[in-house]
Amino acid sequence: VQLQAFGGGLVQAGGSLRLSCEASGSIFSLNVMGWQRQVPGKQREPVAWIANHGASNYMDSVKGRFTISRDNAKNAIYLHMNSLKPEDTAVYYCNLKTYETASGRDYWGPGTLVTVSS
């Protein structure tokens, strides 16, 4: 399984960006895809995630500003980020967790940098 991430870049505060992630390979149907982000010196934190059946959730600080969606036919997810703030600056990582077993298995895409200038 491989993940490819697209999007990211530099945007002014208040602006918008869209991240995309596509998974390829043999993917177990029961899965959750999402985005995590990391800034230097801090732990990676989950931002938004969406299950194959469509249920989604967000970290508190992005609720109302970010929207995650997915296209199961393409094994792809999208993160629409609006009203961006400087504190959203981070490297964003796409994650796929498949549940062939109860504990699940994680796959990661390469990070994509999002920089929000004030």
C-alpha positions as CSV (number, residue, x, y, z in Angstrom):
1,V,0.0,0.0,0.0
2,Q,1.3,3.4,-0.9
3,L,-0.1,6.9,-0.1
4,Q,0.5,10.0,-2.2
5,A,-0.3,13.4,-0.9
6,F,-0.9,16.6,-2.9
7,G,-1.5,20.2,-2.1
8,G,-0.1,22.3,0.7
9,G,2.0,25.4,0.2
10,L,2.1,29.0,1.5
11,V,-1.1,31.0,2.2
12,Q,-1.9,34.1,4.1
13,A,-4.0,33.9,7.3
14,G,-7.7,33.7,6.5
15,G,-7.0,31.9,3.2
16,S,-7.8,28.4,2.1
17,L,-5.9,25.3,0.9
18,R,-6.9,21.8,-0.1
19,L,-4.9,18.7,0.6
20,S,-5.5,15.4,-1.3
21,C,-4.3,11.9,-0.6
22,E,-4.7,8.8,-2.7
23,A,-4.0,5.3,-1.6
24,S,-3.0,2.5,-4.0
25,G,-2.4,-1.2,-3.6
26,S,-4.4,-3.8,-1.9
27,I,-6.5,-2.0,0.7
28,F,-8.7,-3.7,3.3
29,S,-12.2,-2.4,3.0
30,L,-12.6,-1.6,6.7
31,N,-10.4,1.4,7.2
32,V,-10.0,5.0,8.3
33,M,-8.1,7.6,6.4
34,G,-7.1,10.9,7.8
35,W,-4.6,13.7,8.3
36,Q,-2.2,14.3,11.1
37,R,0.2,17.2,11.5
38,Q,3.4,17.9,13.2
39,V,5.5,21.0,14.0
40,P,9.1,20.7,15.0
41,G,9.6,19.7,18.7
42,K,6.0,18.5,19.1
43,Q,4.2,15.3,18.7
44,R,2.2,14.5,15.6
45,E,-1.4,15.1,16.3
46,P,-4.6,13.9,14.5
47,V,-6.4,16.7,12.6
48,A,-9.3,15.0,10.8
49,W,-10.3,11.5,9.9
50,I,-13.0,9.7,8.0
51,A,-14.0,6.0,8.0
52,N,-14.9,4.1,4.9
53,H,-18.5,4.3,5.8
54,G,-18.3,8.1,6.0
55,A,-18.2,8.9,9.7
56,S,-15.7,11.7,10.4
57,N,-14.3,13.7,13.2
58,Y,-11.9,16.6,13.8
59,M,-9.6,18.0,16.4
60,D,-11.3,20.8,18.3
61,S,-9.2,23.6,16.9
62,V,-10.1,23.0,13.3
63,K,-13.8,22.2,13.8
64,G,-15.9,24.6,11.6
65,R,-12.9,25.5,9.5
66,F,-11.7,22.2,8.0
67,T,-13.8,19.6,6.1
68,I,-12.6,16.1,5.3
69,S,-14.2,14.1,2.5
70,R,-13.4,10.9,0.7
71,D,-14.0,9.1,-2.6
72,N,-14.0,5.4,-1.9
73,A,-13.8,4.5,-5.6
74,K,-10.5,6.3,-5.7
75,N,-9.3,5.4,-2.2
76,A,-8.8,9.2,-1.8
77,I,-9.4,11.8,0.8
78,Y,-9.5,15.5,0.7
79,L,-9.0,18.1,3.4
80,H,-10.5,21.5,2.7
81,M,-8.9,24.0,5.0
82,N,-10.6,27.4,5.4
83,S,-9.9,30.4,7.6
84,L,-6.4,29.2,8.0
85,K,-4.4,30.5,11.0
86,P,-0.6,30.8,11.6
87,E,-1.0,28.0,14.2
88,D,-2.1,25.7,11.4
89,T,1.4,25.8,10.0
90,A,2.8,22.3,10.1
91,V,3.8,19.3,8.0
92,Y,0.6,17.4,7.2
93,Y,0.7,13.6,6.9
94,C,-1.9,11.4,5.3
95,N,-2.6,8.3,7.2
96,L,-4.5,5.1,6.3
97,K,-5.4,2.6,9.1
98,T,-6.8,-0.7,8.0
99,Y,-8.6,-3.1,10.3
100,E,-7.8,-6.6,9.1
101,T,-7.3,-7.2,12.8
102,A,-8.6,-5.3,15.8
103,S,-5.4,-3.5,16.4
104,G,-5.2,-2.2,12.9
105,R,-2.3,-1.4,10.6
106,D,-1.0,2.1,9.8
107,Y,0.3,3.4,6.5
108,W,1.8,6.9,6.1
109,G,2.2,9.2,3.1
110,P,5.0,11.7,2.8
111,G,4.4,14.9,4.6
112,T,3.3,18.1,2.8
113,L,4.1,21.4,4.3
114,V,1.4,24.0,5.0
115,T,2.7,27.4,5.9
116,V,0.2,30.1,7.0
117,S,1.7,33.6,7.2
118,S,0.3,36.3,9.5
